[in-house]
Amino acid sequence: MAELSFEQRQAKQAEVIRAYNRLFNTTDGKLVLEDLKQAHWINRPTFDVNTNLMSMREGERNVVLRIMALVEDGRTL
C-alpha cells in the first residue's frame, strides 16, 4: 500500500473530524458524550495518592477530551 500524501492525510483527518461532529451532535451522541464526561473524570479531579490509579483516570479523561475537541473542530470545517 502506498503512503498517503500530506494532502491526503489532511483530507482523511478532516473527514474523521466531520464524522465525530456528525455523530456526537445527534440526540443519542449528545447523551453518550454527557455520560462519558460523567464517567471519565471530566468534571472531577483525577488526583489520587495511588499514582497508577491517577494515571488511569488521566488516560480516561484524555480520551473524552479528544472526542470533545474533535466535535468542536468539526463545527468549523
SVG drawing of the C-alpha trace seen along z (x, -y; Angstrom):
<svg xmlns="http://www.w3.org/2000/svg" viewBox="-32 -27 36 29">
<polyline fill="none" stroke="black" stroke-width="0.4" points="0.0,0.0 1.4,-3.4 1.9,-6.0 -0.6,-8.8 0.5,-12.3 0.3,-15.2 -2.9,-16.5 -4.5,-13.0 -3.7,-12.7 -5.2,-16.1 -8.3,-15.2 -8.7,-12.0 -8.3,-13.7 -10.9,-16.3 -13.3,-13.5 -12.7,-11.9 -13.3,-15.2 -16.6,-15.8 -17.7,-12.3 -17.1,-12.9 -19.1,-16.1 -22.0,-14.4 -22.0,-11.5 -21.9,-13.5 -24.3,-16.1 -27.2,-13.7 -29.5,-13.3 -28.0,-9.9 -24.5,-11.2 -25.0,-14.1 -26.5,-11.7 -23.5,-9.4 -21.0,-12.2 -22.5,-13.5 -22.3,-10.0 -18.7,-9.8 -18.0,-13.1 -19.6,-12.0 -18.0,-8.6 -14.4,-9.6 -13.2,-12.4 -14.1,-15.5 -15.6,-17.5 -13.7,-16.0 -10.1,-16.0 -8.1,-12.9 -5.7,-13.1 -5.1,-10.1 -2.2,-9.1 -2.1,-5.9 -0.2,-7.1 -1.3,-4.1 -5.0,-4.9 -4.4,-8.6 -2.7,-7.7 -5.5,-5.5 -8.0,-8.3 -6.0,-10.8 -6.0,-8.4 -9.7,-8.0 -10.1,-11.8 -7.8,-12.4 -9.9,-10.2 -13.1,-12.1 -11.2,-15.4 -10.1,-14.3 -13.6,-13.4 -14.8,-16.8 -12.1,-18.6 -12.8,-16.8 -16.5,-17.5 -15.7,-21.2 -13.2,-21.2 -15.9,-19.7 -18.0,-22.8 -15.5,-24.9 -14.9,-22.6"/>
</svg>
